[in-house]
Amino acid sequence: METKRYLSYSDYLLRRYGYRIYRVGVDGGFSCPNRNPADRRGGCIYCDSQGASSAYIRVKESMFNKKSAFEEKIDDFVGDNKAPSCFCEGTLDDRIRSVRAQIERGLEFLKRRYKAEHFALYFQAFSGTYAQADELETMYEASLEGHAWDALIISTRPDCIDEEKLSLLKRFKAFVPDVILELGLQTADDEILRFIRRGHDAECFEKAARLVKRFGFELCTHIILGLPGEKRESVDKTIALLNRVHTDALKIHNLNITAGTPLYDMFKEGSVRAPNAEEHIEKAIYVLRRIPSDVVIERLICETPPHRLASPRNFPDKNTFLKMLNDEMERRNVYQGDLYEGVVLF
């Protein structure tokens, strides 16, 4: 077997649990502070109508596959409400019924395709803590019922975290072995954060991350490499912030330009571009070498469905890219963390 030069998520799970845990990604009908709460329009310039929802809950897009061509007007014929079973304007009970249906669909898919036996409930789409604490409690409790989960994982934004919500989540540790928070940072360069209309700054992330760690939760951070205006200094700021807050895990995304976003309009005008595989490998290696070797690397590329992806069109698939990355690290004889020098004060 090929030895990875970074701590992959699959290797980490086997070390920690002795088995693979599969995520059941759901959309709880949450919006985010950057979007109109009624129809979830708006948001960061790169975020499309799907809000990072799992492929297996996009049943209206089942006619597309990995070889599908790009469809500029995709939402015109599949609808622009991101999850077909999600009632964005429905009652809390409607949304709970939707999540339960998504869970059953996700479990069936994962068991059939991967023979999966262990699962984490993953509130993946949009901002999974963007609601009042009592609503969150009802949603989480109802969604966890009826299945034995190994973990509850919630993806959200730093401006949707506070002590009341973390206190609520801490109570769920009595029912689920692990409760994990994922926070979107994207970059620690405040100028770029303003350009991409992120709606918060790096300081907001740092405060939220430290709060998450103080409450005893594992923290996974999301970043994007290749954002418009990114310089080496921007990446260094991001690395420094990751190291200051001691993130436990990291998701690295390459910039994807998708249909129906302000970023796509900029792409058509020729003012922005998406890095190719070789450029992303260079940036990813730069980051990996400067973070601790025990940070779990949960993701290294963004996987937008091809019919929604305007650029980069010729990017390799996940397995091919990961092999390219590892081969290049091997060729250079470098490892995750080999340039890490402790907490970087930037």
N, C-alpha and C positions, 0 to 999 in steps of 0.2 A: 504494500500500500504506500502511496505517496505521502510523505510527511509534510503537513502544512506548515508554513512559516509564520502563521498567525493563529490566534486562538479562535477557531471557528465555533459557531453556535452548536452544530451537531456534535462536535467533539466534547464541548463543554457539557451538554446534556448527558452524554454517556458517562462522563466522569462523575457528574454530580448525582444523577439518578440511576444510572445503569441501564437506561432505556431512552428512546426517543419520545419526546412530547410533541404532539401536533396541535397547532393553533386552530381553533374554530373562530374565524373572523366574522364579526357581526356589526351591523349598523343599528345603533339604538335610537336613531332618529334625532340625534343631537345636531345642533348647528355649531357655530363658533363665533367669537366676538367680531370677526372680520366679515361676517355674512349677514344678509337679511334673514331674520329668524323664520319668516314665513315660508320662503322657498329656497333658502340656503344659497342664494346667488351672491356673487362678489368674492371676497377672500383674497388670498395671496395671488400674485400674478401668474403663478405656475399651476395653481390648483384647479382642476376641471370639475365638472358636475358630479363626478363619482367619489371624490373625497377619499381616495385610497381604499375603497371597499374591495373585498375579496372577489376574485373572478367568479367563484361558484355561486355567488348570490346575484350576479348580473344576468338573470335568466332572459331578459329582453335582448341580450347580445349574444345569445347562444348560436346564432348563425355565423359568427365570426370564429376564426381560429388563428393559430400562430403564423400562418402564411397570408393572412388577409392584408389587403392594401389599406392605405390610410384613407379615412373618410372624413373630409373636412367638416361636413355638416352632420356628423354622427348623431347628435342629439335631436335632429329634426325627425329621424325615423326610429329612434328607440326611446325618446322622451328624455327630458332633462332633470327629472327627479332621480337622484343617484341610485337608489336601490329599489327595484321593482316592487318589493314587498314592504317597503318602508312608508309609513304614513307620516309625512313630515308635518302635516297640520292636524293629525289625528290626536285622539286622547292618549293619555299614558297607557291605558289598557290596550288600545289599538297597537301602540308601539311594542308593548310587551308581547302581544300575540305575534307580531311580526318577527321579533327577535327569536322567539321560541321556534317559529317556522324556519328561520335561518339556521338555527342550531341543528335542527333535525336534518336539514339539507346538507349542512356542512359535515356533520358526523357521518351521514350516509356516503358522501363523496370521499372523505378521508379513509373510511374503513374499506370502501371498495377499491380505491386506487392504491393505497399504501398499506393495507392490512393494519391500520393504526389501532392501538389499544389504550393509549394514554393521551389525555387532551387538556388543553388550556383554553378557557373562555377568553376571547380577545375582542374587546371593544375597540375596533380598528378605525372605523370611518369618522372623519371630522374630529370633534373634541369631546372625548368621553366623560368629561367632568363639567361640561358646560350646562349646568342646571342647579337648582337649589338642592341642598343636601337631602331633604326628605324625598324628593323625586329620584335622586340617584340611589338612595337606599332601597326604594321600592323596585326600581329597575334592576339593580344588581341582584337583589334577593330572588326576584321572580325568575331571572335568567339563569341563576345557578341551580334552581330547584330541579330535581329529577335526574341529575347526572352526577357522577363522581369525577370532579375536576381536580387536576394536579395544580392548577394555578389560575388566578384571575389577573389578566393583563389589561391595562387601560392606557390607551394612547390619547394624549391631550396636549394642551398648550400651557406654557408657564403662567400666563395670565388667567388661567382657569383653575388654579391651585391655591388653597388656603388651609388654615389649620382646622377649620370645621370639616372640610371634605376629607382631609387626611385622617382626622380622628374617626370619621365614619369608616373609611377604608380599613383602618387598623382593626376595627371590630370584626371584619371579614376574615382576619387571620385565624379566627377560631373555627372557621368552617372550610377554608381552603388552605392547603399547605403553603402556598406562596402567593403574595399579592405584589405585583410589579407595576411600576409607573414608567411610561414612556413619554418624554418631553421633547417637543420639536424646538430645536435651536436654529438649525439651518446654517447660520454663520454667526460669528461674534463680531463681525464688522457692522457697526451701527449704520453706516452710510448705505451699505447694501441692504440691510434690513428695511430701511426706509424705502429704498427703490423697489423692493419686491412687495411692499405694502404688508409687511408682516404684522404690524400693529403692536409690537413690543420691542424693547431693546435688549442688549446683552445683559444688562444689569438685572432686568426682570427675570431672565432665565436663571441667572446665578442665584438670586434670592429664592426662587422656587426650587431649584435643584438642592440647595442647602437645606431647605425645609423638608423636602422629601427624604433626604438622608437622615435628618434629625429625627424623623418619625420612624426610622428603621426600615424603610422600603428600599428595595433594589431599584436602581435608576438606570434606564436605558435612554440615551440621547440620540436624536436624529440630526444629521447634518447633510447638506447638499454641497458637492464640489462642482465648480464650474459655473457658478452664478454670474450674471453680468456684472462687470466691474471688479471681479475677484482678482486680487494680486497675492503675491507670496506673503505679504504682511497680513492680508485678510486670513489666510489659512493659519498663519502663526498665532493670530489672536484666537482663532477657534480652538486650536490645540491647547493653548495656554488655559483657556476657560475650561475645557474638558478635564484637564489635569488639576485645576484648582478645586473643582467640585467633586473630583474622584468618581467620575461616572463608572458604573459597574459594567455597562455594556454600551455598544455603539452601533448605530445603523448609518452606513455611508451610502448616499445616493449620488449617482451621476445625474446631471441636469437632463431632464426630459421635457420636451416641448410638445404639449398636447393640444388637441382641437378645442376650440371654444374658450381659450384663455387669453388674457391680455398679452402674455408672453408669446403666444402664437401670432398675434397681430404684429408684434415687434419683429418676430422671425420673418414674416412675410415681407416686411419693409426692409429687411436686411440689416437691422440694427443689433440683433443678437444671434448667437449660434450655440449649438450644443457641442461640447467636447466629444471627440471620438474615443475609441477604446484605448488607444495608446496614450492619449493625454490623460484619461481617467486613471489608468494604471499608474502613471507617473505621480499624480496627485495622491492617489490612495496609498502608495508606498511611502510617500513623504509623511503622511499622517500616521500610518501604522508604526513607523520606526520611532516616532516621538511620543507615543502614548505607552503606558505600562503594559507589560506582556500579559497581565492577568485580566485586562479589559476584554470582555467577550465581544467578538465581532459578529453581530447577528445578521448583517447585510452589507453587501459591497456594491450592489448596483440597484437601480430602480427598474422595475418590470412593468411598464405600461403596456396594456394590450395593443398589438400592432395597428388595429383599426383606429385607435385614438392617438397614436404616436406620429407626430409630424417629423420629429428629429430627435436623436440620430436614427436613421432608418437602417443603417448597415451595422449596428452594434451587435456583437455576438450574444448568443444566449447565455444564460447564467452559468451553466457548467463549463462552457467553453471559456468564458471570461475568467472564471475562478482559476482554471488551469493556466491560462495565460499569465494571470497575476502571480500565481505561485511559482511558475517556471521562471518568470523574470526576477522574482526575489531570490530564487535559487541561483540563477545565473550571476546575480550580483553578490551572492552570499550574505544576504541581509535578513533580519528577522523583526517581527513586531517587538518594539521596545528596546532595540539595540542602541538607539540614540536618546532614550529617555533619561533625563537627568533630575528627576524629582519634580516637585511642583514648580511650574514656570510662572514667574511673577511678571505679568505684562502690563 
